[in-house]
Amino acid sequence: MSENETIDHLAERHPARVAPQRSVAIVAWQALPAVFPNLGRGIGGMETAAWTFAKGLTGIGQWSAAIIVRADVKLPADTVDGVRLHASVERWESVRRDVAQCIDLHPFRWKRFRPSLLWKLPALLLTRPFRSRDPELMRPDPRLTSFSTDVWVAMGVGKESAGVIATAHSQNRPCVLMIRCGADLDERYIADEISFSDYGERSDVCRFAIEQADVIVCQSNIQVEKLKRVFGRDGHLIRNPIDLNVWQRPANDRLRRGVIWVGRYDDFHKRIPLAIEIARRCPEIPFTFIANRGDADIESSTRAACPPNVTLIDYVRANEMHQRFASALAFLSTSDHRVEGFPNVLLQAAASGTPIVSLNDFDGFLEASAAGFPCESSLEHATQTLADVVAGKLTIDHEAVDAYLQTYHSTPAVITKLSGLLSTLLAARVTNGS
């Protein structure tokens, strides 16, 4: 019997043993801007998903949900949309992160220089004796050990999720690990030799998280297959959610203009150099690139080589992004499917009725939803497809897209499935006497 079958079987045999309301704590240290957009910028798919899961579970009335974040100031509220907020207030954290964007430690190298380093580096050195140390790897996280919950949820694979899992086990509580990108299942993690991922995560720590989590949730069928093939573990497929009340088609498609690209400055994940090259090949089409900070060298070379038909934007508030998608004729994706998980931007474009032109089809989404056109990693194909979409020669079936999103990615559908998984996990532990 598979892991999925075992849990479902126990739930059917003992449905009355699951309490009508249980508590769940979702640890997403960087998710503060998803809750309070004015307190930060770095809102990615992981942060969006964590906040959506917390609100959704609270909204169905069966769960008391909490989200645990990192902050450098006291939170303006302790409850938002019914979700309890808990923050580890680390007043120097933003300074540490700014310095980390300029300096790599593994191996040591300067990535960029900013004048603010002249005071930030000395300040960190002077305050080091008075600041809390980083939690020990693969050990209970002191920031979490006093928190009580029925089930823990860790977002992504890395040292912080390993700390969540170790904390949960020290409390004899179950922990669900959410796979959030392709790099979370790097095959190097199973090797005995310690290596570091593209995000600076140690391989043995990542392997610990994958091996020790009670249940693992994947975003895609591809992740489920790889988890089983490489790590020998069963995964549960719970697709990314999107709020279809917020993300909608505009009333007038005739007001759409140009192409939108969303990502950050890198050449291995979002791959902005490929997007710039495609834009260069479409000189008559205006492009808007919303690019977050990333590799300083890539940012510098991108700005230097940016063609005149591309407008670079550093930041757009989260509550304004739906307008950006809804005003574009097409959305361009150059993400690498080997590194990316399932990009939320695909859902956002699809829900906005914006045709997607992508170098890769993530988990067959474009084919299944009819939301756009995969280009099989060909820049030539992507260039021609974009031109055809902008000219109106290629269109998508909006009704088919809407029906697919409603069935597989709407927040109610996804939260129902997640709630069922958490309930059956707790039922199984009750039956086993944990």
C-alpha positions as CSV (number, residue, x, y, z in Angstrom):
1,M,0.0,0.0,0.0
2,S,1.4,3.4,-1.0
3,E,1.8,6.3,1.5
4,N,-1.2,8.1,-0.1
5,E,-3.3,4.9,0.1
6,T,-2.3,4.3,3.7
7,I,-3.3,7.7,5.0
8,D,-6.6,7.8,3.0
9,H,-7.4,4.3,4.3
10,L,-6.9,5.3,7.9
11,A,-9.1,8.4,7.4
12,E,-12.0,6.3,6.2
13,R,-11.7,3.9,9.1
14,H,-11.4,6.5,11.8
15,P,-13.1,9.7,10.6
16,A,-14.5,10.6,14.0
17,R,-11.1,10.7,15.6
18,V,-10.1,13.9,13.8
19,A,-11.0,16.9,15.9
20,P,-13.4,19.4,14.3
21,Q,-10.7,22.1,14.5
22,R,-7.0,21.7,14.7
23,S,-4.1,24.1,14.6
24,V,-1.5,24.4,11.8
25,A,1.6,26.5,11.8
26,I,3.1,27.5,8.4
27,V,6.7,28.6,8.7
28,A,7.6,31.0,5.9
29,W,10.3,33.3,7.2
30,Q,10.3,35.7,4.3
31,A,6.5,35.9,3.8
32,L,6.0,39.2,5.7
33,P,5.6,41.3,2.6
34,A,2.8,38.9,1.4
35,V,0.9,39.9,4.5
36,F,1.9,43.5,4.8
37,P,3.0,44.7,1.3
38,N,4.4,48.0,2.7
39,L,6.9,46.1,4.9
40,G,9.0,44.6,2.1
41,R,9.4,43.7,-1.5
42,G,10.5,40.1,-1.9
43,I,7.2,38.4,-2.7
44,G,7.8,35.2,-4.6
45,G,5.8,32.1,-5.3
46,M,6.7,30.5,-1.9
47,E,5.6,33.5,0.1
48,T,2.4,33.9,-1.9
49,A,1.6,30.2,-1.4
50,A,2.3,30.2,2.3
51,W,-0.1,33.2,2.9
52,T,-2.7,31.7,0.6
53,F,-2.6,28.4,2.4
54,A,-2.9,30.1,5.8
55,K,-5.8,32.3,4.8
56,G,-7.6,29.4,3.0
57,L,-7.3,26.9,5.9
58,T,-8.6,29.5,8.3
59,G,-11.4,30.4,6.0
60,I,-13.0,26.9,5.9
61,G,-13.4,26.9,9.6
62,Q,-11.8,23.5,10.3
63,W,-8.3,24.9,11.1
64,S,-6.8,27.6,13.3
65,A,-3.9,28.7,11.1
66,A,-0.8,30.6,12.1
67,I,2.0,31.9,9.9
68,I,5.5,32.4,11.3
69,V,7.7,35.1,9.7
70,R,10.9,37.0,10.2
71,A,10.7,40.8,10.8
72,D,13.0,43.6,11.8
73,V,10.2,45.6,13.4
74,K,7.2,44.8,15.5
75,L,4.2,43.7,13.5
76,P,1.4,46.2,13.1
77,A,-1.2,43.5,13.9
78,D,-1.2,40.0,15.4
79,T,-4.1,38.7,13.3
80,V,-4.9,39.3,9.7
81,D,-7.8,37.7,7.8
82,G,-8.2,35.4,10.8
83,V,-4.7,34.1,10.6
84,R,-2.5,34.4,13.7
85,L,0.8,36.1,13.0
86,H,4.0,35.3,14.8
87,A,7.3,37.1,14.1
88,S,10.8,36.5,15.1
89,V,11.9,40.1,15.4
90,E,15.5,40.3,14.2
91,R,16.3,44.0,14.0
92,W,19.6,43.5,12.0
93,E,18.2,40.9,9.6
94,S,17.5,43.4,6.8
95,V,21.1,44.6,7.1
96,R,22.4,41.1,7.0
97,R,20.4,40.3,3.9
98,D,21.6,43.5,2.2
99,V,25.2,42.5,2.9
100,A,24.5,38.9,1.7
101,Q,23.4,40.3,-1.6
102,C,26.8,41.8,-2.0
103,I,29.0,39.0,-0.7
104,D,29.0,35.2,-1.2
105,L,30.5,33.1,1.5
106,H,30.6,29.7,-0.3
107,P,33.1,30.3,-1.8
108,F,33.9,33.9,-0.6
109,R,33.5,36.5,-3.4
110,W,32.3,40.0,-3.9
111,K,29.2,40.1,-6.0
112,R,28.7,43.9,-6.0
113,F,29.8,47.0,-4.1
114,R,27.4,49.5,-2.5
115,P,28.5,52.5,-0.5
116,S,26.2,51.4,2.3
117,L,28.6,48.5,2.9
118,L,31.0,51.0,4.5
119,W,28.7,51.2,7.5
120,K,26.8,48.0,7.3
121,L,29.8,45.6,7.5
122,P,31.3,47.4,10.6
123,A,27.9,47.6,12.2
124,L,27.4,43.8,11.8
125,L,30.8,43.1,13.3
126,L,30.2,45.4,16.3
127,T,26.8,44.0,17.1
128,R,27.7,40.3,16.5
129,P,28.2,39.6,20.2
130,F,24.7,40.9,21.0
131,R,22.8,39.2,18.2
132,S,21.3,35.7,18.3
133,R,23.3,33.1,16.5
134,D,21.9,31.2,13.6
135,P,20.2,28.0,14.6
136,E,22.2,24.8,14.5
137,L,21.8,22.8,11.3
138,M,19.3,19.9,11.5
139,R,18.5,20.7,15.1
140,P,15.3,22.2,16.7
141,D,15.0,25.9,15.9
142,P,15.0,27.9,19.2
143,R,12.7,30.5,17.5
144,L,10.1,27.8,17.2
145,T,10.4,25.4,20.2
146,S,8.1,27.4,22.4
147,F,5.3,27.4,19.8
148,S,2.6,24.8,20.1
149,T,0.6,23.5,17.1
150,D,-0.9,20.2,16.0
151,V,0.9,20.1,12.7
152,W,3.8,22.0,11.2
153,V,4.3,23.1,7.5
154,A,7.7,23.9,6.2
155,M,8.1,25.7,2.8
156,G,10.9,24.6,0.5
157,V,14.0,22.5,1.0
158,G,16.9,24.0,3.0
159,K,18.3,24.7,6.4
160,E,15.3,26.6,7.7
161,S,12.9,23.8,6.8
162,A,15.3,21.2,8.3
163,G,15.0,23.3,11.5
164,V,11.2,23.2,11.3
165,I,11.2,19.4,10.9
166,A,13.6,18.9,13.7
167,T,11.5,21.1,15.9
168,A,8.3,19.2,15.1
169,H,9.9,15.9,15.9
170,S,11.2,17.2,19.2
171,Q,7.6,18.0,20.1
172,N,6.3,14.7,18.7
173,R,4.3,16.6,16.1
174,P,4.0,15.9,12.4
175,C,5.6,18.1,9.7
176,V,4.6,18.6,6.1
177,L,7.3,19.6,3.7
178,M,6.2,21.7,0.7
179,I,8.4,21.3,-2.4
180,R,8.5,24.8,-4.0
181,C,11.0,24.5,-6.9
182,G,12.8,22.1,-9.1
183,A,16.1,22.8,-7.2
184,D,14.4,21.4,-4.0
185,L,15.0,17.9,-5.5
186,D,18.5,18.3,-6.7
187,E,20.0,14.9,-7.3
188,R,23.3,16.0,-5.7
189,Y,21.6,15.9,-2.3
190,I,21.8,12.1,-2.2
191,A,25.6,12.1,-2.6
192,D,27.8,11.6,0.5
193,E,30.0,14.4,-0.5
194,I,28.8,17.8,0.7
195,S,28.0,20.3,-2.0
196,F,26.0,23.5,-2.2
197,S,23.0,24.3,-4.3
198,D,22.6,27.4,-6.5
199,Y,20.9,29.0,-3.5
200,G,23.7,28.2,-1.1
201,E,22.0,25.3,0.7
202,R,24.1,22.4,1.9
203,S,23.3,19.1,0.3
204,D,23.3,17.0,3.6
205,V,20.9,19.5,5.2
206,C,18.5,19.3,2.2
207,R,18.7,15.5,2.3
208,F,17.8,15.6,6.0
209,A,14.7,17.7,5.3
210,I,13.5,15.4,2.5
211,E,14.2,12.2,4.4
212,Q,12.8,13.3,7.8
213,A,9.6,15.1,6.7
214,D,6.4,13.1,7.6
215,V,4.6,14.0,4.4
216,I,5.9,15.7,1.3
217,V,3.7,17.9,-0.9
218,C,4.7,18.5,-4.6
219,Q,3.5,21.2,-7.0
220,S,3.6,19.0,-10.1
221,N,3.5,15.4,-11.3
222,I,7.1,15.8,-12.5
223,Q,8.1,16.6,-8.9
224,V,6.2,13.6,-7.6
225,E,8.0,11.3,-10.0
226,K,11.4,12.7,-9.3
227,L,10.9,12.5,-5.5
228,K,10.1,8.8,-5.8
229,R,12.9,8.1,-8.4
230,V,15.7,10.0,-6.7
231,F,14.8,9.9,-3.0
232,G,12.4,6.9,-2.8
233,R,9.6,8.9,-1.2
234,D,6.0,9.2,-2.1
235,G,4.7,12.7,-2.7
236,H,1.2,14.2,-2.6
237,L,0.2,16.4,-5.5
238,I,-1.4,19.7,-4.4
239,R,-1.2,22.3,-7.2
240,N,-0.5,26.0,-6.7
241,P,-3.6,28.0,-5.8
242,I,-4.8,31.3,-7.3
243,D,-7.5,33.7,-6.1
244,L,-9.8,33.9,-9.1
245,N,-11.7,36.7,-7.5
246,V,-8.7,38.9,-7.8
247,W,-7.0,37.6,-11.0
248,Q,-9.5,38.2,-13.8
249,R,-9.7,39.2,-17.5
250,P,-10.1,42.9,-18.1
251,A,-13.5,44.2,-19.3
252,N,-11.9,45.4,-22.6
253,D,-9.1,43.4,-24.2
254,R,-8.6,46.1,-26.8
255,L,-6.7,48.2,-24.2
256,R,-3.9,45.6,-24.0
257,R,-0.5,46.6,-25.2
258,G,2.9,44.9,-25.5
259,V,4.5,41.9,-23.7
260,I,5.2,41.5,-20.0
261,W,8.1,39.4,-18.4
262,V,8.4,38.9,-14.6
263,G,11.5,37.6,-12.8
264,R,14.8,38.6,-11.5
265,Y,18.4,39.2,-12.7
266,D,19.9,35.7,-13.1
267,D,21.0,33.4,-15.9
268,F,20.0,30.0,-14.4
269,H,16.5,30.3,-13.1
270,K,14.4,33.1,-14.6
271,R,17.1,33.6,-17.3
272,I,16.6,37.3,-18.1
273,P,19.4,37.3,-20.8
274,L,17.2,34.9,-22.9
275,A,14.2,37.2,-22.5
276,I,16.4,40.2,-23.6
277,E,17.5,38.4,-26.7
278,I,13.9,37.5,-27.6
279,A,12.9,41.2,-27.2
280,R,15.8,42.2,-29.3
281,R,14.5,40.0,-32.1
282,C,11.1,41.7,-31.9
283,P,12.0,45.4,-32.2
284,E,8.5,46.5,-33.1
285,I,7.0,45.1,-29.9
286,P,7.2,47.0,-26.6
287,F,8.3,44.8,-23.6
288,T,7.9,45.5,-19.9
289,F,10.4,43.6,-17.7
290,I,9.6,43.6,-13.9
291,A,12.9,42.4,-12.6
292,N,13.8,41.9,-9.0
293,R,17.4,42.0,-7.6
294,G,19.6,39.0,-8.3
295,D,23.0,38.6,-9.7
296,A,24.7,42.0,-9.8
297,D,26.8,41.2,-12.9
298,I,23.7,40.0,-14.8
299,E,21.9,43.2,-13.8
300,S,24.7,45.3,-15.0
301,S,25.1,43.6,-18.3
302,T,21.3,43.6,-18.8
303,R,21.0,47.3,-18.3
304,A,24.0,48.0,-20.6
305,A,22.6,45.8,-23.4
306,C,18.9,46.6,-22.9
307,P,17.3,47.2,-26.4
308,P,15.1,50.4,-26.8
309,N,11.9,48.5,-26.9
310,V,12.3,47.1,-23.3
311,T,11.3,49.0,-20.2
312,L,13.0,47.8,-17.0
313,I,11.0,48.1,-13.8
314,D,12.5,47.2,-10.4
315,Y,9.4,46.8,-8.4
316,V,5.6,46.7,-8.6
317,R,3.4,46.3,-5.5
318,A,1.8,42.9,-5.2
319,N,-1.7,44.4,-5.2
320,E,-0.9,46.1,-8.5
321,M,0.4,43.1,-10.4
322,H,-2.9,41.9,-11.7
323,Q,-3.3,45.2,-13.6
324,R,0.1,44.7,-15.2
325,F,-0.9,41.2,-16.5
326,A,-4.4,42.3,-17.6
327,S,-2.9,45.1,-19.7
328,A,-0.5,43.0,-21.7
329,L,-1.1,41.2,-25.0
330,A,1.2,38.4,-24.0
331,F,3.3,37.0,-21.1
332,L,6.8,35.7,-21.9
333,S,8.3,33.0,-19.7
334,T,12.0,32.1,-20.0
335,S,12.3,30.1,-16.8
336,D,14.2,26.9,-16.7
337,H,11.9,24.0,-15.8
338,R,14.8,22.1,-14.3
339,V,15.2,24.8,-11.6
340,E,11.8,26.4,-11.3
341,G,8.9,24.6,-9.6
342,F,5.6,25.6,-11.0
343,P,5.6,29.4,-11.6
344,N,2.7,31.3,-10.1
345,V,3.1,33.8,-12.9
346,L,1.7,31.2,-15.3
347,L,-1.5,31.1,-13.2
348,Q,-1.6,34.9,-13.0
349,A,-1.3,35.3,-16.7
350,A,-3.8,32.6,-17.4
351,A,-6.4,34.0,-15.0
352,S,-5.8,37.4,-16.6
353,G,-6.6,36.0,-20.0
354,T,-3.1,36.9,-21.2
355,P,-1.7,34.3,-23.7
356,I,1.5,32.7,-22.4
357,V,4.6,32.2,-24.7
358,S,7.1,30.0,-22.8
359,L,10.3,28.3,-23.6
360,N,9.2,25.4,-21.4
361,D,5.8,23.8,-20.6
362,F,5.7,23.3,-16.9
363,D,4.1,19.9,-16.1
364,G,2.1,20.1,-19.3
365,F,0.2,23.1,-18.0
366,L,0.0,25.0,-21.3
367,E,-1.2,22.0,-23.2
368,A,-3.8,20.9,-20.6
369,S,-5.2,24.4,-19.9
370,A,-4.9,25.8,-23.4
371,A,-3.5,29.0,-21.8
372,G,-0.6,29.5,-24.2
373,F,2.1,28.2,-26.4
374,P,5.2,26.2,-25.4
375,C,8.3,26.8,-27.6
376,E,10.5,23.8,-26.8
377,S,13.4,25.9,-25.7
378,S,13.7,27.6,-29.1
379,L,14.3,31.3,-29.2
380,E,13.3,31.4,-32.8
381,H,10.0,29.7,-32.1
382,A,9.3,32.0,-29.1
383,T,10.1,35.1,-31.2
384,Q,7.7,34.1,-34.0
385,T,5.0,32.9,-31.6
386,L,5.1,36.3,-29.7
387,A,4.8,38.2,-33.0
388,D,1.8,36.0,-34.0
389,V,0.1,36.5,-30.6
390,V,0.6,40.3,-30.6
391,A,-0.6,40.5,-34.2
392,G,-3.8,38.5,-33.3
393,K,-2.9,35.5,-35.5
394,L,-2.7,33.2,-32.5
395,T,-5.4,33.2,-29.7
396,I,-6.3,31.1,-26.7
397,D,-9.6,29.6,-25.7
398,H,-10.6,31.7,-22.6
399,E,-13.5,29.5,-21.6
400,A,-11.3,26.4,-21.5
401,V,-8.6,28.2,-19.5
402,D,-11.1,29.5,-17.0
403,A,-12.6,26.0,-16.6
404,Y,-9.2,24.4,-16.1
405,L,-8.2,27.0,-13.5
406,Q,-11.4,26.6,-11.6
407,T,-11.1,22.8,-11.4
408,Y,-7.4,22.5,-10.6
409,H,-6.0,25.8,-9.2
410,S,-8.8,27.8,-7.6
411,T,-8.2,28.5,-4.0
412,P,-11.2,26.6,-2.7
413,A,-10.3,23.4,-4.7
414,V,-6.7,23.5,-3.5
415,I,-7.5,24.3,0.1
416,T,-10.0,21.5,0.3
417,K,-7.3,19.0,-0.9
418,L,-4.7,20.4,1.6
419,S,-7.1,20.3,4.5
420,G,-8.0,16.7,3.7
421,L,-4.3,15.8,3.6
422,L,-3.6,17.4,7.0
423,S,-6.6,15.8,8.5
424,T,-5.7,12.3,7.3
425,L,-2.1,12.8,8.5
426,L,-3.4,13.6,12.0
427,A,-5.8,10.7,11.9
428,A,-3.0,8.3,11.0
429,R,-0.9,9.5,13.9
430,V,-3.8,9.1,16.3
431,T,-4.4,5.6,15.1
432,N,-0.7,4.8,15.5
433,G,-0.7,6.2,19.0
434,S,1.5,9.2,18.4
